[in-house]
Each structure stands twice: as C-alpha cells, then as structure tokens.
Amino acid sequence: MHIPDNYLSVSTCAVLTAATVPVWYRSIKTVVRDFPQERFSALGVAAACSFLAMMFNIPLPGGTTGHAVGGTVLAILLGPQAACVALTIALAIQALLFGDGGIIAFGANCFNLAFVCPFAGYYVYRVLQRFSKNALVNVAVSSFVGLNVAALTTAIQFGIQPALFTDANGQALYCPYGLSVAVPAMMIGHLTLFGLAEAIFSVAVFAFIRNSAPHFSPEFANLTSETADGAVSATENNADAPQPATQTPSASRFLPVYLMLALLIALSPLGLLAEGTAWGEWGADEIAATQAAADGPELGYTPSGLTDGFAWNAPVPDYSLAESAPGLPDWAAYVLSAIIGTALSVVLAKLSYLFVAAKRSA
C-alpha cells in the first residue's frame, strides 16, 4: 500500500496531505500532552514494530505482494494518536532512506496507513469490546477491518486518477487503472492473505505485550500496580477492584519488547522470499508490461507522469546495499536495513522527547 511518487497527481497528494495535517496536529498535541519520558520509548518501539512488519512481504498468486502494517494493534496498545505518530515516523524513514513510498505521496500514504488504518481499526475494536470480552478475537477482527479500510481508500485514490488526469491522446497521466480494476486488484489480496497476516501479527503482538510487558501499554494498566518496591498484581490485593498503574514504567521494563524487535529483525530476510511487486508500486520501466487482469493484455504504454515526474534517489533503495556494499548477501543487507530502520525509529522518538521536554520547560 505504499504509493510511489507519480502514481497520484500532485493535486491529489496535496488534498490528501491537507486532510492529514489536522490529524497530525491533534495526534502530536495529544502525545506531547500525555506522554512522559518513558512512554516516548514506547513510541519508538511502536514505530520500529510497524517498520519491521512492513518488511515481511507475502506473495499472492499472480505475482503481487503485500504485508502487514500493525496500525490497529498499535492504536489499541498506545492510543490512535500515538499510533498515528509512530506510523508517520516509520513511513518517513521508509520513504526518505529506503525509497519505499513516495516523497510527494508521503501525505497520501500517511492518510491511508497512519490515519485511516489505526483509527478505523481502533474504533472497531472499541465497539467489539462492548459485545465480547475475548480481546484476541476483537484484535484480530478490528485489525483485519482497519487494514482493509486503508486498502480501500488507497484503491480509490489509484482508481480516480485515469478519470481525472489524461493527456491529449486520452492516455492516463498517472495510475492508468480505473476504479473497476484498482478496487478489486487491491481488495482481493487484502481481504485474503494480507488481511489474515495483519490479524495474526496483531494478535501475536497484543498477546506478547499483555503477557510479557503489560506496563508497555495503558490498555493493560489494570493488570498490575506499581509500588516503590516493584510491580504487585492488583488482583492479589483485591480481586474485585483492580487498580491502574500509578507510576510510569522504567525503560528496563521494555526489555521483552526490545527482544521482540530483535526477533523480528532476525526473521526479516523471510520478506525476501516473496517475489514480484506490490500492486500499484511498479517502476516506470515495469508498468507498460502490467496487466489489468491476469489473462488480460499488457498496458502497452508508460504514463507520462511517471517518466517526467519527481524522482527521489533514496540512499538505500529497496532495502538493498548493492551499490555501497556489492558483495554483501541480500539477506544480510535486509537485516542491516532492518537494524537501521529500527534504530532510527527509536532515536527519532528520543529526539522527539528532547524537543517536548524543552517545550514543557520553556
């Protein structure tokens, strides 16, 4: 679902960016107001978790690929505003450093993945909680819904392009496939394998945090209560009246979560097993040979917006170090990219706290 540059018109990207600005403003304001120092560590971990989730590409019959995002589970664990900020950090690192998602299309990608996905999934989860106390089922369903709503908005953005922007010959300037092609093409994969992957990933992260690091998330504040001498289960003191955590957890309490990130980094080369390109993410040299349907004719031309549009030379394109380290195996480059992305996510969150701390003390 990472929209590359030049698949949407500049005006479309501007509209979607403008629509995302108030979401960013409200989300940042909420994080600045509510997050203490240690919680900013959680924000960096959340950004890294989503960054790593998106590295695990999954193949779909027909040659396309997709991946989980983790937007809904992050919204459940930290709140939708914090998830929006975390996902924005992850998307910025992907676009600027790895060329995964466009620079001009950054606002559009954030609209879909940092706004629609976490907020839609979060509110579905809250509704489900009113009818069922099975948290894992609720996480799975809401994560599936959140990802698919985001996929639908992405498909619509692709699909309206040929109706709005064509050249003198009637050929599309940007994405050449209309709604009748873009919506089914995007939704088939997300309603099946990619949505299932999102549900499984989200449930796994939710269950791990709940069991191994409940202090990571305010969602589990009623499970334990902090005292000066350490964590004491509220249910040990009064099973009928669990008390929320009264102190912010120290960074050391996040150790299980850091171990989870290390495991994801180690497993990240599995994402290389998926061959092919995600739908709508073809390069300018590939799109002429794409097909609207598996057995249909090739497009036969390259939209001029793709050939004449903006191009960003990412330092580590496609998570590969082939140019800077030509002898490095692909799997090693992928692991190194995962380490870099994870480290930057945590560092940016730390820098964000320094900015917030300076603002609070001013």
Residue pairs with C-beta under 8 A, 6 or more apart in sequence:
1 66
1 69
1 109
1 112
1 113
1 150
1 151
1 154
1 186
1 278
2 54
2 91
2 94
2 95
2 100
2 101
2 102
2 109
2 278
2 281
3 101
3 102
3 105
3 108
3 109
3 112
3 154
3 157
3 158
3 280
3 281
4 101
4 102
4 105
4 280
4 281
4 283
5 102
5 103
5 104
5 105
5 309
5 310
5 311
5 312
6 102
6 104
6 174
6 284
6 303
6 305
6 306
6 309
6 310
7 102
7 105
7 158
7 161
7 174
7 175
7 280
7 306
8 16
8 105
8 108
8 157
8 158
8 161
8 174
8 175
9 161
9 164
9 165
9 173
9 174
9 305
10 104
12 108
12 157
12 160
12 161
12 164
13 102
13 104
13 105
13 107
13 108
14 107
16 107
16 108
16 111
16 157
17 106
17 107
17 108
17 110
17 111
18 107
19 111
20 107
20 110
20 111
20 114
20 115
23 84
23 111
23 114
23 115
24 84
24 85
24 88
24 110
26 81
27 80
27 81
27 82
27 84
27 85
28 81
28 85
30 79
30 81
30 82
31 43
31 81
31 82
31 85
31 356
32 356
32 359
34 79
35 43
35 82
35 353
35 356
36 248
37 248
37 353
37 357
38 248
38 249
38 250
38 251
39 78
39 248
40 349
40 350
40 352
40 353
40 356
41 251
41 254
41 346
41 349
41 350
42 78
42 82
42 216
42 217
42 254
42 257
43 78
43 82
43 85
43 86
43 89
43 349
43 352
44 86
44 89
44 345
44 346
44 347
44 348
44 349
44 350
45 216
45 254
45 257
45 258
45 261
45 345
45 346
45 349
46 74
46 77
46 78
46 82
46 83
46 86
47 86
47 87
47 89
47 90
47 93
47 345
47 346
47 348
47 349
48 90
48 261
48 341
48 342
48 345
48 346
49 70
49 74
49 205
49 260
49 261
49 264
50 69
50 70
50 71
50 74
50 86
50 87
50 90
51 90
51 93
51 94
51 338
51 341
51 342
51 345
52 261
52 264
52 265
52 268
52 338
52 341
52 342
53 67
53 68
53 69
53 70
53 201
53 264
54 67
54 68
54 69
54 90
54 94
54 100
55 67
55 268
55 271
55 319
55 334
55 337
55 338
55 341
56 67
56 68
56 197
56 267
56 268
56 270
56 271
57 65
57 66
57 67
57 271
57 272
57 273
57 274
57 278
58 65
58 66
58 67
58 193
58 194
58 197
58 274
59 65
59 273
59 274
59 275
59 276
60 66
60 188
60 189
60 192
60 193
60 194
60 276
62 294
63 275
63 276
63 277
64 185
64 189
64 276
64 277
64 278
64 279
65 274
65 275
65 276
65 277
65 278
66 189
66 190
66 193
66 194
66 197
66 278
67 194
67 197
67 271
67 278
68 147
68 194
68 197
68 198
68 200
68 201
68 202
69 87
69 113
69 117
69 147
69 150
69 198
70 198
70 201
70 202
70 205
71 83
71 87
71 113
71 114
71 117
71 118
71 121
71 146
71 147
71 150
72 117
72 118
72 120
72 121
72 122
72 124
72 125
72 139
72 142
72 143
72 145
72 146
72 147
72 198
72 202
73 121
73 139
73 143
73 201
73 202
73 203
73 205
73 206
74 82
74 83
74 86
74 87
74 118
75 82
75 83
75 118
75 119
75 121
75 122
75 125
75 146
76 121
76 122
76 125
76 139
76 142
76 206
76 217
76 219
77 205
77 206
77 209
77 216
77 217
77 219
78 86
78 217
78 218
79 122
79 218
80 118
80 119
80 122
80 123
83 114
83 118
83 122
84 114
84 115
84 118
84 119
85 114
86 345
86 349
87 110
87 113
87 114
87 117
87 118
88 110
88 114
89 345
89 348
89 349
90 341
90 345
91 101
91 106
91 109
91 110
91 113
91 114
92 106
93 341
93 344
93 345
93 348
94 100
94 101
94 341
95 101
95 102
95 103
95 106
95 109
95 312
95 314
96 103
96 312
96 314
97 314
97 315
97 316
97 340
97 341
97 344
98 314
98 316
98 317
98 318
98 319
98 337
98 341
99 312
99 313
99 314
99 316
99 317
99 318
100 318
100 319
101 109
102 108
102 109
102 310
102 312
103 310
103 312
104 310
108 157
111 153
112 150
112 153
112 154
112 157
113 150
116 146
116 149
116 150
116 153
117 146
117 147
117 149
117 150
118 146
120 145
120 146
120 149
120 150
121 142
121 143
121 145
121 146
121 147
121 149
122 142
122 146
124 141
124 142
124 145
124 146
125 138
125 139
125 142
128 137
128 138
128 141
128 142
129 135
129 138
132 138
135 206
135 210
136 203
136 206
136 207
139 199
139 202
139 203
139 206
140 199
140 200
140 202
140 203
141 199
143 198
143 199
143 201
143 202
143 203
144 195
144 196
144 198
144 199
146 198
147 190
147 194
147 195
147 198
148 187
148 190
148 191
148 195
151 186
151 187
151 190
151 194
152 183
152 186
152 187
154 186
154 280
155 179
155 182
155 183
155 185
155 186
155 187
156 179
156 182
156 183
158 175
158 177
158 182
158 186
158 280
159 175
159 177
159 178
159 179
159 180
159 181
159 182
159 183
160 178
160 179
161 172
161 173
161 174
161 175
161 176
162 172
162 174
162 175
162 176
162 177
162 178
163 178
163 179
165 172
165 173
165 174
165 305
166 172
166 173
167 173
167 304
171 301
171 303
171 304
172 303
173 303
173 304
173 305
174 303
174 305
174 306
175 182
175 280
175 303
176 287
176 299
176 301
176 303
177 185
177 292
181 292
181 293
182 280
185 279
185 280
185 292
186 279
186 280
189 279
205 260
208 256
208 260
209 216
209 217
209 220
209 257
210 217
210 220
210 223
212 256
212 257
213 253
213 254
213 255
213 256
213 257
214 220
214 223
214 224
215 224
215 226
215 231
215 245
215 249
215 253
216 249
216 253
216 254
216 257
221 244
221 245
222 234
222 242
222 243
222 244
223 233
223 234
223 242
224 231
224 232
224 233
224 234
224 245
225 231
225 232
225 233
225 234
225 237
225 242
225 243
225 244
225 245
225 246
226 232
226 245
226 246
226 247
226 249
234 241
234 242
234 243
235 242
237 243
261 342
264 338
265 335
265 338
265 339
265 342
266 335
268 334
268 335
268 337
268 338
269 330
269 331
269 334
269 335
271 334
272 330
272 331
272 334
277 283
277 286
282 290
284 302
284 306
284 307
285 302
287 299
287 302
287 303
287 306
288 298
288 299
288 300
288 301
288 302
289 298
289 299
290 298
290 299
291 297
291 298
291 299
292 299
316 324
316 337
316 340
319 333
319 334
319 337
319 338
320 330
320 333
320 334
320 337
321 328
321 333
321 336
321 337
322 328
322 333
325 333
328 336
